[in-house]
Every structure is written in structure tokens, then in C-alpha cells.
């Protein structure tokens, strides 16, 4: 049923059609103009079931007002006439038990009554427009005709293109979300596409950017009071401050903003004091299972050639990539391994490649290497023997006051090693389980963790 001008008119309780019946049904007007054949035609039509339009599912009503499907003699009471073919259909066709007859049913009795009320009501027409009925066959033909016009074909193509464009846009947004979630910068040759990689360091705040080192000039009491006053009056946040082994004053701020504010105030009040930041600590990686022995220069050239995104960062001077050493592996001497110092952003790129570097036709696994300085004289961390200020040496095997190379204790029966770094610490109970050179020494592992936390790449992963 469509919102068009009504095809049915109710006069004296009868529903009349606008157009002449088709598909073999005769016209009352034609019967009146030919009296000789009128009675014969009427008789023939009253006894003949009208032929359904090809393809229709609905039940027709013959000229005597009887439904051709359910033989209801009062079918005219619920008839619907098609706007286009003018055939009359029994809208509420049912079998002898009163059940619906399936495909012949157009609508329910209550819906038909509501439809007829809308058709005949002037109020309904003024508010909602006219309602008409179109049979299934005519509706199909009408829709096919409408869709066959060039304008509709163009509209259909335009809708399809719009739908595909929208789907592509949604896929792009989804892919961008996946890339951002994995923090994997795109790999491209061109410089503009690498910009997200360059900005990675600014997104991951590094601890070194919040540290200020003042070499000298703040040791006297008045200078200390001035610094304290500057921090309080300017609402500068400070995590801690201390004096390092070199005698320099170290201020650790929680944010870059606090660091910059403190640096500005110190420079203004102590113009002769040297203020600087500690150098950025960079990750060191170990590349395993190299197929052959390379020189440092040769290996660096091969790796950069295979990774254009890393090459761009290195050649633009924005990241560090330096092959430190290439040597044969301990367990598999036929293979080689390399130690490489890399920038934090480059380490992030390697992580996005499942911690692998591609060297020629080979894929080599990458491991993090945390090298902690350890003195061979006093066995303490973060300096070498040349920088050691200890008066007496300490043995790395027995913790005696002699160099490790001259230790005789380990040759004696019942010897137990003694780690000088675990001795007298919270790991005191484990000091006789290993020597100072043990890689899994709790004190050594703790120093490695400190080193790890000082690098922005590892901080950004937490």
C-alpha cells in the first residue's frame, strides 16, 4: 500500500474500481452498450474463476463477488483494488476453518479496517495524505521501471561508491589505531614519514631531563640557604638533592618544567656556576648469530642499508647507532655476535621488528645488554680501576685485601667464594654462594636494574 491518491471509492456500501477489470473480466459499461450479449457475458463471468495476473500471490474476486481461493461469498466486504491493474483482491482470504491460507493473505481484518478508515477519512487525508493499494506484480514492475532509468542507475552507483569510500576510511582509522597501540613507527624512505619516530623521545619523558648538575659554588652555607629559598618561593618541586662522588651538587626534579625553572633561577643568582645535565644513557644491544665475522664499519653499513628508517635517523644526526665490537660467540664459535649502542628511538624500532635485525639474507636476534662498570681493584661498581680511590685492593674471589689475580685461597681444600658486594648488604646470606664476577650476583643485577631505569626506552615500556 502506498501513500498516493486512493483507487477505491465507497458508494452505498459497494467498492467500485476506477479502471476497467483486466485479465478476462468484462466491463459493466460494455455490457450495457451491447444488450444482445450482456446476459451471456455476465453468466459466463459468474461461473468462470478469474485468471490471476502472472506471478501474483493474492486471491482474486470474480464478477459475482466470490473469492477464487476461499469461495467466500462476502469477499467484496474486504476487497482491495490495485491502483494500476484494477484487479480486485480478497485482502483477508481464509479457508473453511477460518485459518489464513498462507500466500493469499494480504493483511489482517483489523489492518484492513484501519486502512479503509484512513482512505475515507478527510482528517486522515489532510494529515497523512491519500493511501492506495498496489498488488505485488504491479509493484515489482513499477520498481523495475524506476530502477532502469539512467538517473537511478547513476544514483545507485554513487551510493555504492560512497559506501566503499566510507568502508575504506573506517579501515584506515582502524589501521592507524593498531599502529599507535603497538608504538611502532612507520618504515618509509621519505623524511616526513619518519617524523613520528623522531617525536617518540618527547612523548616518553626521560629521567635525565629532570636532573641538574652544579659542578661547584654551592658548598658554603649561605649558598645552600639561597638555593632553598629559591626553591620555596618559586614553588619548584624537587624529588631529591645530593652531592656525588666528584663533589658536584645534583638536583632531581619530577618534571622538565621544574628543571627548567630551577636552572633559570640558579643561573640568575649564581652566574659563575657551571650548570649542566648528565649525558643521556643509551641502550646497548647484543646481536647474536651473525653468519660471519664483520668489521665494525662493514657491519654498520650492512645494517643501515637494510633498515632505511634507522639509516635516516642516524644520517640526520638525531639518533645514535654505533657498532662497538664484533667477536665470536662463546658457545658457538662458528657464529659471531656484535655489541651496538643505539638511540632510544632506534631501540623502539628494533622492538617493533620482534627484536630482530636483518643482515643480508639473515635474521639475527637482538638482546638487551646492560654493561655495568666494575672496578678490578675494589670490586665496586660504576668506575674502573684507573679511577679507583680505594687505598687497599679487594679480591673478587675471597674478598681478601689483595688483587684477584694473586689469590691463593681458591687453591685450598674447602674453599668457598666470597662476594665483596653482597658482603655486609641485604644479600649477606648469599655472599658465599658466588664470587664477585658471577653474572647473576644479586648486587650486580640490582645495578643493572638501576641502569635500565635510567634509559627512556625502558621507562616508556613500564
C-alpha positions as CSV (number, residue, x, y, z in Angstrom):
1,X,0.0,0.0,0.0
2,X,1.4,3.4,-1.0
3,X,0.7,7.0,0.1
4,X,-0.9,8.1,-3.1
5,X,-4.4,9.0,-4.3
6,X,-6.9,6.4,-3.3
7,X,-8.1,4.0,-6.1
8,X,-11.2,2.9,-4.2
9,X,-14.4,4.8,-3.7
10,X,-17.2,3.7,-1.4
11,X,-20.7,4.4,-2.6
12,X,-23.8,2.9,-0.9
13,X,-21.7,0.2,0.7
14,X,-20.1,-1.0,-2.6
15,X,-16.4,-0.6,-3.6
16,X,-16.0,0.4,-7.2
17,X,-12.8,0.4,-9.4
18,X,-11.5,3.4,-11.2
19,X,-10.3,1.4,-14.2
20,X,-11.8,-1.5,-16.1
21,X,-11.1,-5.0,-14.9
22,X,-8.4,-6.8,-16.8
23,X,-7.2,-10.4,-17.4
24,X,-10.5,-11.5,-19.0
25,X,-13.0,-9.8,-16.7
26,X,-15.7,-7.7,-18.6
27,X,-16.9,-4.2,-18.0
28,X,-20.4,-3.2,-16.8
29,X,-20.4,-0.4,-19.3
30,X,-19.6,-2.6,-22.3
31,X,-22.4,-5.0,-21.2
32,X,-24.9,-2.1,-21.2
33,X,-23.9,-1.0,-24.8
34,X,-24.5,-4.5,-26.2
35,X,-27.8,-5.9,-24.8
36,X,-27.6,-8.9,-27.1
37,X,-24.5,-10.3,-25.4
38,X,-24.8,-8.8,-22.0
39,X,-26.6,-11.7,-20.4
40,X,-24.3,-14.3,-21.9
41,X,-21.2,-12.4,-20.8
42,X,-22.5,-12.0,-17.3
43,X,-23.4,-15.6,-17.0
44,X,-20.0,-16.7,-18.3
45,X,-18.1,-14.4,-16.0
46,X,-20.2,-15.5,-13.0
47,X,-19.3,-19.2,-13.5
48,X,-15.6,-18.7,-14.5
49,X,-12.9,-18.1,-11.9
50,X,-10.8,-15.1,-13.0
51,X,-7.3,-15.8,-14.0
52,X,-4.6,-14.4,-11.7
53,X,-2.1,-12.0,-13.1
54,X,1.2,-13.9,-13.8
55,X,3.2,-14.1,-10.6
56,X,0.7,-12.7,-8.1
57,X,0.3,-14.3,-4.7
58,X,-3.1,-12.8,-3.8
59,X,-6.6,-14.2,-4.2
60,X,-8.8,-12.6,-6.9
61,X,-12.5,-11.9,-6.6
62,X,-14.7,-12.8,-9.6
63,X,-17.5,-10.8,-11.0
64,X,-20.1,-12.4,-8.8
65,X,-18.2,-11.2,-5.7
66,X,-16.8,-14.6,-4.7
67,X,-13.2,-15.2,-3.7
68,X,-11.4,-17.5,-6.1
69,X,-9.3,-19.0,-3.3
70,X,-11.6,-19.5,-0.3
71,X,-15.0,-19.3,-2.0
72,X,-16.1,-16.5,0.4
73,X,-19.4,-15.1,-0.9
74,X,-18.9,-11.9,1.1
75,X,-15.4,-11.2,-0.3
76,X,-16.4,-7.8,-1.5
77,X,-16.6,-6.6,2.1
78,X,-12.8,-6.9,2.3
79,X,-11.8,-6.2,-1.2
80,X,-8.8,-4.2,-2.4
81,X,-8.5,-2.9,-5.9
82,X,-5.0,-2.4,-7.4
83,X,-4.2,1.2,-8.5
84,X,-2.5,0.0,-11.7
85,X,-4.2,-3.2,-13.0
86,X,-7.6,-2.5,-11.3
87,X,-8.0,-6.2,-10.3
88,X,-9.9,-6.8,-7.1
89,X,-8.3,-8.9,-4.4
90,X,-9.6,-10.6,-1.3
91,X,-7.4,-9.0,1.4
92,X,-8.4,-11.3,4.3
93,X,-8.7,-14.6,2.5
94,X,-9.1,-17.6,4.8
95,X,-10.0,-21.3,4.4
96,X,-13.2,-23.0,5.7
97,X,-11.8,-23.4,9.2
98,X,-11.1,-19.7,9.4
99,X,-7.3,-20.1,9.1
100,X,-5.2,-18.0,6.9
101,X,-4.4,-19.5,3.5
102,X,-0.8,-18.5,3.5
103,X,0.4,-16.6,0.5
104,X,-3.2,-15.4,-0.4
105,X,-3.4,-13.2,2.7
106,X,-2.7,-9.5,2.1
107,X,-3.5,-8.2,5.6
108,X,-5.5,-8.9,8.8
109,X,-9.1,-7.8,9.3
110,X,-8.1,-5.1,11.8
111,X,-5.5,-3.7,9.4
112,X,-8.0,-3.6,6.6
113,X,-10.5,-1.7,8.7
114,X,-7.8,0.8,9.7
115,X,-6.8,1.2,6.0
116,X,-10.4,1.7,4.9
117,X,-10.8,4.3,7.6
118,X,-7.7,6.2,6.5
119,X,-8.9,6.1,2.9
120,X,-12.4,7.5,3.7
121,X,-11.4,10.0,6.5
122,X,-10.8,13.6,5.4
123,X,-8.9,14.3,8.5
124,X,-6.5,11.5,7.8
125,X,-6.0,12.7,4.2
126,X,-5.2,16.2,5.3
127,X,-2.7,15.0,7.9
128,X,-1.2,11.9,6.2
129,X,-2.2,12.1,2.6
130,X,-4.0,9.5,0.5
131,X,-3.5,5.8,0.8
132,X,-3.7,3.3,-2.2
133,X,-3.1,-0.4,-2.8
134,X,-0.8,-1.8,-5.4
135,X,-0.6,-5.6,-6.0
136,X,2.7,-7.4,-5.8
137,X,3.0,-7.9,-9.6
138,X,2.4,-4.2,-10.4
139,X,4.7,-3.1,-7.6
140,X,7.5,-5.2,-9.0
141,X,7.0,-3.8,-12.5
142,X,6.9,-0.3,-11.2
143,X,10.2,-0.7,-9.2
144,X,11.9,-2.4,-12.1
145,X,10.9,0.5,-14.4
146,X,12.1,3.1,-11.9
147,X,15.4,1.4,-11.3
148,X,16.0,1.1,-15.1
149,X,16.2,4.9,-15.6
150,X,19.7,6.4,-16.2
151,X,19.3,8.8,-13.3
152,X,18.5,5.9,-10.9
153,X,21.4,3.9,-12.2
154,X,23.8,6.8,-11.6
155,X,22.4,7.2,-8.1
156,X,22.8,3.5,-7.3
157,X,26.5,3.7,-8.5
158,X,27.0,6.9,-6.5
159,X,25.6,5.2,-3.3
160,X,27.9,2.2,-3.9
161,X,31.0,4.4,-4.3
162,X,30.0,6.4,-1.2
163,X,29.6,3.1,0.8
164,X,33.0,1.8,-0.4
165,X,34.7,5.1,0.4
166,X,33.2,5.1,3.9
167,X,34.5,1.5,4.4
168,X,38.0,2.4,3.3
169,X,38.0,5.4,5.7
170,X,37.0,3.2,8.6
171,X,39.7,0.6,7.7
172,X,42.3,3.4,7.6
173,X,41.2,4.6,11.1
174,X,41.4,1.1,12.4
175,X,44.9,0.5,11.0
176,X,46.1,3.8,12.5
177,X,44.8,2.8,15.9
178,X,46.7,-0.5,15.6
179,X,49.9,1.3,14.7
180,X,49.6,3.7,17.6
181,X,48.8,0.9,20.0
182,X,51.9,-1.0,19.1
183,X,54.0,2.2,19.2
184,X,55.6,1.0,16.0
185,X,56.8,4.0,13.9
186,X,56.1,3.5,10.1
187,X,59.1,2.4,7.9
188,X,59.5,4.7,5.0
189,X,62.2,6.2,2.9
190,X,61.0,9.8,2.9
191,X,61.9,12.1,5.8
192,X,58.4,13.4,6.5
193,X,57.0,9.9,7.2
194,X,59.7,9.4,9.9
195,X,58.7,12.4,11.9
196,X,56.5,10.3,14.4
197,X,59.7,8.3,15.2
198,X,61.7,11.5,15.9
199,X,59.0,12.7,18.3
200,X,58.9,9.4,20.2
201,X,61.5,10.7,22.7
202,X,59.5,13.8,23.6
203,X,56.4,11.5,24.3
204,X,58.4,9.3,26.6
205,X,59.7,11.6,29.3
206,X,63.3,10.7,30.3
207,X,64.7,10.9,33.8
208,X,67.9,12.6,32.7
209,X,65.9,15.6,31.5
210,X,64.8,16.3,35.1
211,X,68.3,16.3,36.5
212,X,70.6,19.3,37.1
213,X,74.3,19.0,38.0
214,X,76.0,22.0,39.5
215,X,79.8,21.5,39.5
216,X,80.8,24.0,42.2
217,X,79.9,27.1,44.0
218,X,77.1,25.9,46.3
219,X,79.2,24.3,49.0
220,X,79.1,27.1,51.6
221,X,76.2,27.5,54.0
222,X,74.9,30.8,52.6
223,X,74.6,29.4,49.0
224,X,72.7,26.4,50.4
225,X,70.2,28.7,52.1
226,X,69.8,30.8,48.9
227,X,69.0,27.7,46.9
228,X,66.5,26.5,49.4
229,X,64.8,29.9,49.4
230,X,64.7,29.9,45.6
231,X,63.0,26.5,45.5
232,X,60.4,27.5,48.2
233,X,59.5,30.9,46.8
234,X,59.2,29.8,43.2
235,X,57.2,26.6,44.0
236,X,59.7,24.4,42.4
237,X,59.2,20.7,43.0
238,X,62.3,18.6,43.9
239,X,62.5,14.9,44.3
240,X,65.9,14.9,46.0
241,X,69.3,16.6,46.0
242,X,72.7,15.2,46.9
243,X,76.4,15.6,46.4
244,X,78.0,13.0,44.2
245,X,81.5,11.5,44.4
246,X,83.0,14.3,42.3
247,X,81.7,16.9,44.7
248,X,79.1,18.2,42.4
249,X,75.5,19.0,43.6
250,X,72.8,17.1,41.9
251,X,69.1,18.2,41.9
252,X,66.5,15.7,40.7
253,X,63.2,17.3,39.6
254,X,60.0,15.4,38.9
255,X,59.2,17.3,35.6
256,X,61.0,19.1,32.8
257,X,59.2,22.3,33.8
258,X,60.6,22.2,37.3
259,X,64.1,21.5,36.0
260,X,64.0,24.5,33.6
261,X,62.6,26.8,36.3
262,X,65.3,25.8,38.8
263,X,68.1,26.1,36.1
264,X,66.9,29.6,35.3
265,X,66.9,30.7,38.9
266,X,70.3,29.2,39.7
267,X,71.8,30.8,36.6
268,X,70.4,34.2,37.6
269,X,71.6,34.0,41.2
270,X,74.9,32.2,40.6
271,X,76.2,33.5,37.3
272,X,79.7,31.9,37.7
273,X,78.4,28.4,38.5
274,X,78.6,25.8,35.8
275,X,75.2,24.1,35.4
276,X,74.6,21.2,33.0
277,X,72.6,18.0,32.6
278,X,74.1,14.5,32.7
279,X,74.6,12.8,29.3
280,X,71.8,10.7,28.1
281,X,72.3,7.0,28.8
282,X,71.7,4.9,25.7
283,X,70.8,1.2,25.3
284,X,73.4,-1.3,24.3
285,X,72.2,-4.3,22.4
286,X,73.8,-7.6,21.5
287,X,73.2,-9.0,18.0
288,X,73.6,-12.8,18.0
289,X,74.3,-15.5,15.4
290,X,76.0,-13.3,12.8
291,X,76.8,-15.5,9.8
292,X,80.4,-14.4,9.6
293,X,82.9,-12.0,11.1
294,X,82.5,-8.4,10.1
295,X,84.5,-5.3,10.8
296,X,82.7,-2.7,12.8
297,X,82.4,-0.3,9.9
298,X,81.3,-3.1,7.5
299,X,78.6,-4.4,9.8
300,X,77.2,-0.9,10.5
301,X,76.9,-0.2,6.7
302,X,75.1,-3.5,6.1
303,X,72.6,-2.9,8.9
304,X,71.8,0.6,7.9
305,X,71.3,-0.4,4.2
306,X,68.8,-3.0,5.3
307,X,66.9,-0.6,7.6
308,X,66.2,2.8,5.8
309,X,64.2,4.2,8.8
310,X,67.2,3.7,11.1
311,X,69.5,5.0,8.4
312,X,67.5,8.2,8.2
313,X,67.7,8.9,12.0
314,X,71.5,8.2,12.0
315,X,72.4,10.3,8.9
316,X,70.2,13.2,10.1
317,X,72.1,13.2,13.4
318,X,69.1,12.6,15.5
319,X,69.9,9.2,16.8
320,X,73.0,7.1,17.7
321,X,73.9,3.8,16.1
322,X,77.5,2.6,16.7
323,X,78.9,-0.9,16.4
324,X,81.2,-1.2,19.4
325,X,82.7,-4.7,18.9
326,X,82.3,-7.9,16.9
327,X,83.6,-11.2,18.3
328,X,83.0,-14.9,18.1
329,X,80.3,-16.4,20.4
330,X,81.3,-18.4,23.4
331,X,79.0,-21.4,23.0
332,X,79.0,-21.5,19.2
333,X,82.4,-20.3,17.9
334,X,81.3,-20.6,14.3
335,X,78.9,-17.8,14.8
336,X,79.6,-14.2,15.8
337,X,77.9,-11.5,17.9
338,X,78.1,-7.8,17.9
339,X,77.7,-5.1,20.6
340,X,75.9,-2.0,19.3
341,X,75.0,1.2,21.1
342,X,71.7,2.6,19.8
343,X,69.4,5.6,20.5
344,X,66.2,5.1,22.4
345,X,64.0,5.6,19.3
346,X,66.1,3.1,17.3
347,X,65.7,0.6,20.1
348,X,62.0,1.1,19.8
349,X,62.1,0.4,16.1
350,X,64.0,-2.8,16.6
351,X,61.5,-3.9,19.2
352,X,58.7,-3.4,16.7
353,X,60.5,-5.9,14.5
354,X,60.2,-8.6,17.2
355,X,63.7,-7.7,18.4
356,X,65.5,-8.7,15.2
357,X,67.9,-7.0,12.7
358,X,68.1,-8.1,9.1
359,X,71.7,-8.6,7.9
360,X,71.8,-9.6,4.3
361,X,69.6,-12.8,3.9
362,X,69.8,-13.5,7.6
363,X,67.5,-12.5,10.5
364,X,69.5,-12.1,13.7
365,X,68.1,-12.0,17.2
366,X,68.7,-8.9,19.4
367,X,69.2,-9.0,23.2
368,X,69.5,-6.1,25.6
369,X,72.9,-5.8,27.2
370,X,73.3,-3.8,30.4
371,X,77.0,-3.3,31.0
372,X,77.8,-2.1,34.5
373,X,81.3,-0.7,35.2
374,X,83.1,-2.7,37.9
375,X,86.5,-1.9,39.4
376,X,89.0,-4.7,39.4
377,X,90.8,-3.1,42.4
378,X,88.0,-2.5,44.9
379,X,85.2,-4.6,43.1
380,X,82.7,-1.7,43.5
381,X,80.5,-0.6,40.6
382,X,80.3,2.5,38.3
383,X,84.1,3.1,37.8
384,X,87.2,1.3,36.5
385,X,90.5,0.6,38.3
386,X,92.2,3.7,36.8
387,X,89.6,5.9,38.5
388,X,89.6,4.0,41.9
389,X,90.3,5.9,45.0
390,X,90.4,3.0,47.4
391,X,93.7,2.5,49.4
392,X,93.6,-1.3,49.6
393,X,92.7,-3.8,46.9
394,X,89.9,-6.3,47.4
395,X,89.9,-9.8,45.9
396,X,87.0,-10.8,43.7
397,X,87.3,-14.4,44.8
398,X,87.8,-14.4,48.6
399,X,87.3,-10.7,49.5
400,X,90.8,-10.6,50.9
401,X,93.0,-7.4,50.7
402,X,94.9,-8.5,47.6
403,X,94.3,-8.4,43.8
404,X,92.2,-11.1,42.4
405,X,95.0,-12.5,40.1
406,X,97.2,-13.2,43.2
407,X,94.6,-15.1,45.2
408,X,95.9,-18.4,46.7
409,X,92.8,-19.2,48.8
410,X,90.8,-20.7,45.9
411,X,93.5,-23.4,45.5
412,X,92.9,-24.7,49.1
413,X,90.6,-27.5,50.0
414,X,87.2,-26.4,51.3
415,X,87.4,-23.0,49.7
416,X,84.2,-21.0,49.5
417,X,84.0,-17.9,47.3
418,X,83.0,-14.6,48.9
419,X,81.4,-11.8,47.0
420,X,82.5,-8.5,48.4
421,X,79.4,-6.6,47.0
422,X,77.0,-8.9,48.8
423,X,79.0,-8.9,52.0
424,X,77.5,-6.7,54.6
425,X,74.5,-5.9,52.5
426,X,70.9,-7.2,52.4
427,X,72.3,-10.1,50.3
428,X,74.8,-11.1,53.0
429,X,73.3,-14.6,53.3
430,X,74.3,-15.3,49.7
431,X,77.9,-13.9,49.8
432,X,79.5,-17.4,50.0
433,X,77.5,-18.8,47.0
434,X,79.4,-17.0,44.3
435,X,82.3,-14.7,43.5
436,X,82.2,-11.0,42.6
437,X,82.5,-12.0,38.9
438,X,79.2,-14.0,38.9
439,X,76.8,-12.5,36.4
440,X,73.7,-13.4,38.4
441,X,75.1,-11.8,41.6
442,X,72.2,-10.0,43.3
443,X,74.2,-6.8,43.7
444,X,75.2,-6.8,40.1
445,X,71.6,-7.5,38.9
446,X,70.5,-4.6,41.1
447,X,73.0,-2.3,39.4
448,X,71.7,-3.5,36.0
449,X,68.2,-2.6,37.0
450,X,69.3,0.9,38.0
451,X,71.0,1.3,34.6
452,X,67.9,0.1,32.9
453,X,65.6,2.6,34.7
454,X,67.9,5.5,33.6
455,X,67.1,4.9,29.9
456,X,64.0,6.4,28.4
457,X,63.2,3.4,26.2
458,X,62.8,1.0,29.1
459,X,60.9,3.6,31.2
460,X,58.4,4.1,28.4
461,X,57.6,0.4,28.4
462,X,56.6,0.4,32.1
